[in-house]
Amino acid sequence: MRILITGGSGFVGRTLTSQLTGRGHQVIILTRSSSPGPPPNPNATYLTGNPLKPGDWQQTASQCDGVINLAGQNIFTRWTDEVKQGIYDSRILTTRHIVEALSRATKGSPRFLFSTSAVGYYGDRENMEVDEDTPPGTDFLAHVCQDWENEALQAERYARVVLCRFGIVLGRNGGALGQMIPLFNHFLGGPLGSGKQWFSWIHEQDLAGIFIWLLDHPNISGPLNCTTPNPVQNRELARSLGQALHRPAFLPAPGFMIRLVMGELGSVLLSGQKVLPRKLVNAGFEFSFPDLSRALGNILAS
Ligand SMILES: NC(=O)c1ccc[n+]([C@@H]2O[C@H](COP(=O)([O-])OP(=O)(O)OC[C@H]3O[C@@H](n4cnc5c(N)ncnc54)[C@H](OP(=O)(O)O)[C@@H]3O)[C@@H](O)[C@H]2O)c1
């Protein structure tokens, strides 16, 4: 298949491109960069275009077999009003322009839109178990996710739409672990606040595996929790990471400090959701890394 990925140059996109091309698919990575360098492998190409704006890239998108939508401004920074607008626009406008492209497609293609969302959709849920039927939360990220998903759902008239609600993606070269490992290596690791908040996560290889699996399971559509069946509390994450790195993990970062330094994002880091991937499990998806200690062992071994 010929698949266009927005945000394909990022942390998740790099692993996904490698898995898709490894299975013989052709990947077009849409990037805002005018000089992205050589493509990561022979079955991948870069296409320069800004998904925040309509443009020639939409023509290419409309001629692909499917689109995977990963684009979005990084949320891990202090949220000023301007940053919040950027976080919102980079997801909602991008998705709107993809749907516009799909509406122009000639008969038969594209056949799918796999669009990103996040477990932040559910807001802070304390100890409650959450699945795809749980209603959305009310905080900023929950609103972003709802609007992001609603934009993607506009493509249902033209294509199959899956709303992939990512947990925190754990992988080798970036994401949350990219931020945490240096702290632990400098003996500064530990739980955030009380450490009781739930942390719903997924290994990057399993996340890429879900997209591959979706290609073979055309009956799956709508919201899909992309998380391991074994979420952990934040203190368990700190303990497991400390163990895997052979470093102590007892230095808690006090909640008030996190809120002071990170502002509104701090409140998000101190809250969480215990998310279960009900649809994936019921449909028989097999996780390669369902447990945190094995996942961390694999990630840190290389
Ligand atoms: N990583 C996680 O743990 C996690 C968890 C939940 C949800 N997600 C979501 O999954 C998606 C992929 O995550 P990731 O970790 O791979 O992110 P990433 O490494 O930050 O990559 C995102 C890509 O989006 C593009 N992008 C960045 N800012 C943009 C902007 N202002 N407007 C348009 N495009 C922009 C960039 O591509 P170019 O610069 O090449 O254009 C970038 O490579 C994101 O939407 C993220 O919110 C990630």
The ligand as an SDF file (V2000), in Angstrom:
LIG
                    3D

 48 52  0  0  0  0  0  0  0  0999 V2000
    4.9250   10.2200   22.2050 N   0  0  0  0  0  0  0  0  0  0  0  0
    3.9210   10.0200   23.0600 C   0  0  0  0  0  0  0  0  0  0  0  0
    4.1130    9.4950   24.1880 O   0  0  0  0  0  0  0  0  0  0  0  0
    2.5090   10.3990   22.6720 C   0  0  0  0  0  0  0  0  0  0  0  0
    1.4520   10.1170   23.5640 C   0  0  0  0  0  0  0  0  0  0  0  0
    0.1520   10.4700   23.2130 C   0  0  0  0  0  0  0  0  0  0  0  0
   -0.0900   11.1100   21.9850 C   0  0  0  0  0  0  0  0  0  0  0  0
    0.9680   11.3840   21.1600 N   0  0  0  0  0  0  0  0  0  0  0  0
    0.6900   12.0590   19.8850 C   0  0  0  0  0  0  0  0  0  0  0  0
    1.2030   11.2770   18.8250 O   0  0  0  0  0  0  0  0  0  0  0  0
    1.6740   12.1280   17.7760 C   0  0  0  0  0  0  0  0  0  0  0  0
    3.0990   11.7170   17.4340 C   0  0  0  0  0  0  0  0  0  0  0  0
    3.8740   11.8070   18.6220 O   0  0  0  0  0  0  0  0  0  0  0  0
    5.4730   11.8850   18.5820 P   0  0  0  0  0  0  0  0  0  0  0  0
    5.9540   11.5830   19.9390 O   0  0  0  0  0  0  0  0  0  0  0  0
    5.9960   11.1340   17.4120 O   0  0  0  0  0  0  0  0  0  0  0  0
    5.6590   13.4520   18.3180 O   0  0  0  0  0  0  0  0  0  0  0  0
    6.9540   14.2310   17.7490 P   0  0  0  0  0  0  0  0  0  0  0  0
    8.1660   13.4020   17.8520 O   0  0  0  0  0  0  0  0  0  0  0  0
    6.9540   15.5670   18.4250 O   0  0  0  0  0  0  0  0  0  0  0  0
    6.6120   14.3880   16.1960 O   0  0  0  0  0  0  0  0  0  0  0  0
    5.4560   15.0720   15.7590 C   0  0  0  0  0  0  0  0  0  0  0  0
    5.6690   15.5460   14.3510 C   0  0  0  0  0  0  0  0  0  0  0  0
    4.6370   16.4980   14.0730 O   0  0  0  0  0  0  0  0  0  0  0  0
    5.1380   17.5520   13.2920 C   0  0  0  0  0  0  0  0  0  0  0  0
    4.8550   18.8170   13.9660 N   0  0  0  0  0  0  0  0  0  0  0  0
    5.4730   19.3180   15.0770 C   0  0  0  0  0  0  0  0  0  0  0  0
    4.9790   20.5300   15.3720 N   0  0  0  0  0  0  0  0  0  0  0  0
    4.0480   20.7960   14.4190 C   0  0  0  0  0  0  0  0  0  0  0  0
    3.2180   21.9180   14.1530 C   0  0  0  0  0  0  0  0  0  0  0  0
    3.2400   23.0050   14.9400 N   0  0  0  0  0  0  0  0  0  0  0  0
    2.3880   21.8640   13.0850 N   0  0  0  0  0  0  0  0  0  0  0  0
    2.3500   20.7760   12.2690 C   0  0  0  0  0  0  0  0  0  0  0  0
    3.1460   19.7020   12.4570 N   0  0  0  0  0  0  0  0  0  0  0  0
    3.9760   19.7140   13.5200 C   0  0  0  0  0  0  0  0  0  0  0  0
    6.6470   17.3770   13.1510 C   0  0  0  0  0  0  0  0  0  0  0  0
    6.9200   16.9930   11.7920 O   0  0  0  0  0  0  0  0  0  0  0  0
    7.7240   17.9790   10.7690 P   0  0  0  0  0  0  0  0  0  0  0  0
    8.5630   18.9040   11.5980 O   0  0  0  0  0  0  0  0  0  0  0  0
    8.5190   17.0240    9.9430 O   0  0  0  0  0  0  0  0  0  0  0  0
    6.6580   18.6810    9.9970 O   0  0  0  0  0  0  0  0  0  0  0  0
    6.9880   16.2380   14.1130 C   0  0  0  0  0  0  0  0  0  0  0  0
    7.9320   15.3650   13.5880 O   0  0  0  0  0  0  0  0  0  0  0  0
    1.5750   13.5670   18.2920 C   0  0  0  0  0  0  0  0  0  0  0  0
    0.4170   14.1530   17.7610 O   0  0  0  0  0  0  0  0  0  0  0  0
    1.4230   13.3970   19.8010 C   0  0  0  0  0  0  0  0  0  0  0  0
    0.6440   14.4020   20.4120 O   0  0  0  0  0  0  0  0  0  0  0  0
    2.2480   11.0420   21.4650 C   0  0  0  0  0  0  0  0  0  0  0  0
  1  2  1  0
  2  3  2  0
  2  4  1  0
  4  5  1  0
  4 48  2  0
  5  6  2  0
  6  7  1  0
  7  8  2  0
  8  9  1  0
  8 48  1  0
  9 10  1  0
  9 46  1  0
 10 11  1  0
 11 12  1  0
 11 44  1  0
 12 13  1  0
 13 14  1  0
 14 15  2  0
 14 16  1  0
 14 17  1  0
 17 18  1  0
 18 19  2  0
 18 20  1  0
 18 21  1  0
 21 22  1  0
 22 23  1  0
 23 24  1  0
 23 42  1  0
 24 25  1  0
 25 26  1  0
 25 36  1  0
 26 27  1  0
 26 35  1  0
 27 28  2  0
 28 29  1  0
 29 30  1  0
 29 35  2  0
 30 31  1  0
 30 32  2  0
 32 33  1  0
 33 34  2  0
 34 35  1  0
 36 37  1  0
 36 42  1  0
 37 38  1  0
 38 39  2  0
 38 40  1  0
 38 41  1  0
 42 43  1  0
 44 45  1  0
 44 46  1  0
 46 47  1  0
M  CHG  2   8   1  16  -1
M  END
$$$$
